[in-house]
Amino acid sequence: MKKMLFSTFLLSIIISSTTSLYAQPVDLLKRLEQKSLHIVAHRGAHLAYPENSIAAIEEAIRLGASVVELDVRATKDGVLVLMHDKTVNRTTSGEGEVGKHTYAEIQKMHLRGATDGEMSNLFIPTLQEALRICKGKIIVDLDFKEERREFVAKTYDLIAQEGMEDQVLFFLYDYKEMPGIYKRNPKITIFPRARSMKDLTAILKMKMTSIVHLDESFTDTKKLNTMRQQGIYFWMNSLGEYDDEARQEGKDIYRSFLEKYPFVRLIQTDYPNLWQEVLKGF
């Protein structure tokens, strides 16, 4: 009992320290500290259900993923919807750019399956619908694909309106945008991408986030492990090579991923089911 109380006390100190250093919501860090490794379902469990669909999100939750990655765009009349591509051609029964269709037009389109392209009976969800499904169940990584930057404010307002500020990561391709977006609502976690150690140093120096997206070019294991121990959460993708090999040869290929990148804490994948099987041994 004493040991458990001490561990809880120690965890609270770590979380409070990280929060003061990097301005993260305490509840978000508590979620992340519950596991050593977290699985991120890329576009939801989209090999089972159409990508960015409510069904794909619900399946990611059922599989036990910690985070679901969703893509956001806006319709012609300003409704935020889930869609990866600029056009609806690949993933729906419709054609043309998302931003040139009204929401009423978007509502009539059926989503296609990711693996076979067959039409489903599912429809394009709004961001609001998705957030309500996720609330209290799974962290949301928003990949903001909309080119009209004025919709960043609308997205932030919606997150706050739905009471999801401590449950959303807002992904940034360019970390230099951090100061401007951070000012909109410091309670929402900015999640930038670093393409070099120089980028990573610059990101952490801003003290606005402790969650950073890395790629396979990061190999300074000793330094990155030290940062991990200091409360930095590194995100990496197993998308592509590792996921492809796991599909063909089995889930054990993921163990070599963990050996190569021991500093990782969040792993984005197309196969959350396979990764969950691997993590049962950790």
C-alpha positions as CSV (number, residue, x, y, z in Angstrom):
1,M,0.0,0.0,0.0
2,K,2.8,2.4,0.9
3,K,4.6,1.5,-2.3
4,M,1.5,2.2,-4.3
5,L,0.9,5.6,-2.6
6,F,4.6,6.6,-3.2
7,S,4.3,5.7,-6.9
8,T,1.2,7.8,-7.2
9,F,2.9,10.7,-5.4
10,L,6.0,10.4,-7.6
11,L,3.8,10.3,-10.8
12,S,2.0,13.5,-9.7
13,I,5.4,15.2,-9.2
14,I,6.5,14.2,-12.7
15,I,3.3,15.3,-14.3
16,S,3.3,18.6,-12.4
17,S,6.9,19.2,-13.4
18,T,6.3,18.4,-17.1
19,T,3.2,20.6,-17.1
20,S,5.0,23.6,-15.7
21,L,7.8,23.1,-18.2
22,Y,5.8,22.5,-21.3
23,A,2.3,23.8,-20.7
24,Q,0.5,20.5,-21.2
25,P,-3.0,19.8,-19.7
26,V,-2.5,17.6,-16.6
27,D,-5.3,15.2,-17.6
28,L,-3.7,14.5,-21.0
29,L,-0.3,13.7,-19.3
30,K,-2.1,11.4,-16.8
31,R,-3.5,9.5,-19.7
32,L,-0.1,9.2,-21.4
33,E,1.7,8.2,-18.2
34,Q,-0.6,5.2,-17.7
35,K,1.3,3.2,-20.4
36,S,4.9,3.0,-21.5
37,L,3.8,2.7,-25.1
38,H,0.7,4.0,-26.9
39,I,-0.8,2.8,-30.2
40,V,-2.3,5.4,-32.6
41,A,-4.9,4.2,-35.1
42,H,-4.1,5.9,-38.4
43,R,-7.4,7.4,-39.8
44,G,-9.1,5.1,-37.3
45,A,-9.1,1.3,-37.8
46,H,-9.4,2.0,-41.5
47,L,-8.6,-1.5,-42.7
48,A,-11.7,-2.7,-41.0
49,Y,-14.0,0.2,-41.9
50,P,-13.8,3.2,-44.2
51,E,-11.1,5.7,-43.1
52,N,-12.1,8.6,-41.0
53,S,-15.6,7.1,-40.4
54,I,-17.4,6.8,-37.1
55,A,-17.2,3.0,-37.4
56,A,-13.4,3.2,-37.8
57,I,-13.1,5.4,-34.7
58,E,-15.3,3.0,-32.7
59,E,-13.2,0.0,-33.8
60,A,-10.0,1.8,-32.8
61,I,-11.5,2.4,-29.3
62,R,-12.6,-1.3,-29.1
63,L,-9.1,-2.5,-30.0
64,G,-7.7,-0.4,-27.1
65,A,-5.8,2.2,-29.1
66,S,-4.8,5.2,-27.0
67,V,-5.0,7.7,-29.8
68,V,-7.0,8.0,-33.1
69,E,-5.6,10.1,-35.9
70,L,-8.3,12.0,-37.9
71,D,-8.0,14.3,-40.9
72,V,-10.0,17.6,-41.0
73,R,-11.2,19.7,-43.9
74,A,-14.1,22.2,-44.3
75,T,-17.0,22.2,-46.7
76,K,-17.9,25.1,-49.0
77,D,-20.3,26.5,-46.3
78,G,-17.8,26.0,-43.5
79,V,-18.7,22.7,-41.8
80,L,-15.7,20.8,-40.5
81,V,-15.7,17.2,-41.7
82,L,-13.4,14.3,-41.6
83,M,-11.6,13.8,-45.0
84,H,-7.9,13.1,-45.8
85,D,-7.8,14.0,-49.5
86,K,-8.5,17.4,-51.1
87,T,-11.2,15.7,-53.2
88,V,-13.8,13.1,-52.3
89,N,-13.0,10.9,-55.3
90,R,-11.0,8.2,-53.7
91,T,-13.0,7.7,-50.5
92,T,-16.6,8.4,-51.4
93,S,-19.3,7.9,-54.0
94,G,-18.9,11.6,-55.0
95,E,-16.5,13.7,-57.0
96,G,-14.8,17.0,-56.7
97,E,-13.1,19.0,-54.0
98,V,-14.4,19.0,-50.4
99,G,-14.2,22.7,-50.2
100,K,-16.4,23.1,-53.3
101,H,-19.3,21.1,-51.9
102,T,-21.8,22.2,-49.4
103,Y,-22.4,20.1,-46.3
104,A,-25.8,19.1,-47.7
105,E,-24.1,17.7,-50.8
106,I,-21.4,16.0,-48.7
107,Q,-24.1,14.3,-46.6
108,K,-25.4,12.4,-49.6
109,M,-22.0,10.7,-50.3
110,H,-21.3,7.2,-49.2
111,L,-17.8,6.2,-47.9
112,R,-15.8,3.6,-49.7
113,G,-13.9,0.8,-48.0
114,A,-10.1,1.4,-47.7
115,T,-9.0,-2.1,-48.9
116,D,-11.5,-2.9,-51.7
117,G,-13.0,0.5,-52.6
118,E,-16.5,-1.0,-52.3
119,M,-19.3,1.3,-51.4
120,S,-20.5,1.2,-47.8
121,N,-23.7,2.5,-46.1
122,L,-21.5,4.9,-44.0
123,F,-21.4,8.7,-44.4
124,I,-18.8,11.4,-44.0
125,P,-18.9,12.5,-40.3
126,T,-18.5,16.0,-39.0
127,L,-15.6,16.8,-36.7
128,Q,-18.2,17.5,-34.0
129,E,-19.7,14.0,-34.3
130,A,-16.3,12.5,-34.1
131,L,-15.3,14.4,-31.0
132,R,-18.4,13.4,-29.3
133,I,-17.7,9.7,-30.0
134,C,-14.2,10.0,-28.7
135,K,-14.8,12.1,-25.6
136,G,-13.7,10.3,-22.5
137,K,-12.6,7.2,-24.5
138,I,-9.6,8.0,-26.7
139,I,-7.2,10.9,-27.4
140,V,-7.7,12.6,-30.8
141,D,-4.8,13.6,-33.0
142,L,-6.2,16.2,-35.5
143,D,-4.3,16.3,-38.8
144,F,-5.5,19.6,-40.1
145,K,-5.6,19.2,-43.9
146,E,-7.7,22.3,-44.6
147,E,-5.8,24.9,-46.7
148,R,-8.0,27.8,-45.6
149,R,-6.2,28.7,-42.4
150,E,-9.1,30.7,-41.0
151,F,-10.6,27.4,-40.1
152,V,-7.9,26.7,-37.5
153,A,-9.8,29.1,-35.2
154,K,-13.1,27.4,-35.9
155,T,-11.5,24.0,-35.1
156,Y,-10.1,25.3,-31.8
157,D,-13.5,26.8,-30.9
158,L,-15.2,23.5,-31.6
159,I,-12.7,21.6,-29.4
160,A,-13.3,24.0,-26.5
161,Q,-17.1,23.9,-27.1
162,E,-17.1,20.1,-26.8
163,G,-14.9,20.2,-23.6
164,M,-12.1,18.3,-25.4
165,E,-9.2,20.7,-24.7
166,D,-7.4,18.1,-22.6
167,Q,-8.0,15.3,-25.0
168,V,-6.8,16.6,-28.4
169,L,-3.4,16.9,-30.1
170,F,-3.3,19.5,-32.9
171,F,-0.7,18.4,-35.4
172,L,1.6,20.9,-37.1
173,Y,3.8,20.2,-40.1
174,D,5.7,23.4,-39.5
175,Y,6.8,23.9,-35.9
176,K,7.4,27.6,-36.6
177,E,3.6,28.0,-36.5
178,M,3.5,27.1,-32.9
179,P,3.6,30.5,-31.2
180,G,0.7,31.9,-33.2
181,I,-1.5,28.8,-32.8
182,Y,-0.6,28.3,-29.2
183,K,-2.0,31.8,-28.4
184,R,-5.5,30.7,-29.6
185,N,-5.9,28.4,-26.7
186,P,-2.9,27.2,-24.6
187,K,-5.1,24.4,-23.1
188,I,-5.0,22.5,-26.4
189,T,-1.8,20.5,-27.0
190,I,0.2,21.5,-30.0
191,F,1.8,18.5,-31.6
192,P,4.6,19.5,-34.0
193,R,6.9,17.6,-36.4
194,A,10.6,17.7,-36.0
195,R,12.7,16.9,-39.1
196,S,16.1,17.2,-37.4
197,M,17.7,17.5,-33.9
198,K,18.0,21.2,-34.6
199,D,14.2,21.3,-35.1
200,L,13.7,19.3,-31.9
201,T,15.8,21.7,-29.9
202,A,13.9,24.7,-31.2
203,I,10.6,23.1,-30.4
204,L,11.5,22.2,-26.8
205,K,13.0,25.6,-26.3
206,M,9.6,27.2,-26.9
207,K,8.2,25.2,-23.9
208,M,4.8,24.9,-25.5
209,T,4.6,21.1,-25.8
210,S,6.3,17.9,-24.7
211,I,4.9,15.8,-27.6
212,V,6.9,15.7,-30.8
213,H,6.6,13.7,-34.0
214,L,10.0,12.2,-35.2
215,D,10.9,10.2,-38.2
216,E,13.4,7.4,-38.9
217,S,16.3,9.8,-39.4
218,F,16.5,10.3,-35.6
219,T,19.2,7.8,-34.4
220,D,20.8,9.5,-31.4
221,T,19.3,6.9,-29.0
222,K,21.3,8.0,-26.0
223,K,20.2,11.7,-26.2
224,L,16.6,10.8,-27.1
225,N,16.3,8.3,-24.3
226,T,17.5,11.0,-21.9
227,M,14.8,13.4,-23.2
228,R,12.2,10.6,-22.8
229,Q,13.2,10.2,-19.2
230,Q,12.8,13.9,-18.7
231,G,9.1,13.7,-19.8
232,I,9.3,14.2,-23.6
233,Y,6.9,12.0,-25.6
234,F,8.2,11.0,-28.9
235,W,5.8,9.8,-31.7
236,M,6.9,7.7,-34.6
237,N,5.2,6.0,-37.4
238,S,5.4,2.3,-38.3
239,L,3.4,3.1,-41.4
240,G,5.0,1.9,-44.6
241,E,7.9,-0.5,-44.3
242,Y,7.3,-1.9,-40.8
243,D,3.5,-2.2,-41.2
244,D,4.0,-3.8,-44.7
245,E,6.4,-6.4,-43.3
246,A,4.2,-7.1,-40.3
247,R,1.3,-7.8,-42.6
248,Q,3.4,-10.2,-44.7
249,E,5.6,-11.8,-42.1
250,G,3.7,-11.4,-38.8
251,K,3.6,-9.0,-35.8
252,D,7.1,-10.0,-34.5
253,I,8.7,-7.5,-37.0
254,Y,7.5,-4.7,-34.6
255,R,9.9,-5.9,-32.0
256,S,12.8,-4.8,-34.2
257,F,11.1,-1.4,-34.5
258,L,11.1,-1.1,-30.7
259,E,14.7,-2.2,-30.5
260,K,15.8,0.4,-33.1
261,Y,13.7,3.3,-31.5
262,P,13.6,2.6,-27.8
263,F,12.8,6.2,-27.0
264,V,9.4,6.1,-28.8
265,R,6.2,6.5,-26.7
266,L,3.5,6.8,-29.3
267,I,3.4,4.6,-32.5
268,Q,1.1,5.4,-35.4
269,T,0.0,2.4,-37.4
270,D,-2.4,1.0,-39.9
271,Y,-2.5,-2.2,-37.9
272,P,-3.5,-1.3,-34.3
273,N,-4.7,-4.9,-33.8
274,L,-1.3,-6.4,-34.5
275,W,0.5,-3.8,-32.3
276,Q,-1.8,-4.5,-29.4
277,E,-0.9,-8.2,-29.6
278,V,2.8,-7.3,-29.4
279,L,2.3,-5.0,-26.4
280,K,0.7,-7.7,-24.4
281,G,4.2,-8.9,-23.7
282,F,5.3,-5.5,-22.3
